[in-house]
């Protein structure tokens, strides 16, 4: 299997490699090797044959399990592809066919010239220390949002598997956390804390997680609003629960609480003024005002 190959269950883009696998079983429904390597035929969405039938390049992964790495061309084509497998088991012909999807991205051009194009994913460029601190925040954020979960499914061979069904992806959670720290640095006066400041991340762990959770609630409320619609059938109507309203209400209440909390925290970070410190006076005596500058050895 190629190092950068994607499974057939993923969405494949032009120039990417897809790892096509097949599992053969005997009469007892147990994995069984074929008499020889199977052949594979790959059909384009238009019905044209892109490959095969051929056994060249087919490899064995496990008992009765074979694979083939197929690279999509620069121009696709886009659509549903079919890979057909054929072989013999104890002299009896066996075959099967499967599908995978090739699609384009929202990028206006494929990055083949080494230049950066509009729409390219810039990625996250964090140090190991920053990643460790982000992971600490992400663990609490996932727990607060109940984002992580598993769902019970059966695969194409009838085996029970548990698949991830997280509400938010790692990239989305990282973006929420980064935005929370940025907002923390801006309210009410500017600071320059980064994810390298472990003490700050640990001390204000709850505040940063709360800010990220607020942004997550706001983003999910927009998605839920699009799902809420009325269904009518033969005079019977049904309305989806107004999840977006609940999320929006919680977002508004949390935002005000978080804003006041950040203002109080940052107020204690603000340095004291020069001269007499935090003590000020409204006395009209110019001599008293002059004394303030004399004690600080200043002429103005």
Secondary structure, DSSP 8 states (H G I E B T S, - for coil): --TT-EETTSEEETT-EEEEEEE-B-TTSSB---SS--EEEEE-TTS-EEEEEE-TT-EEEETTEEEEEEE-BTTB--EEEEEEEEEEETTEEEEEEEEEEEE--S-SS-S-SS---TT--------HHHHHHHHHHHHHHHHHHT---EEEEE-TTS-EEEEE--SS-HHHHHHHHHHHHHHHHHSSS-----TT-HHHHHHTHHHHHHHHHHHHHHHHHHHHHHH--EEEETTEEEE---HHHHHHHHHHHHHHHHHHHHHHHHHTTS---SSSTT-------HHHHHHHHHHTT---
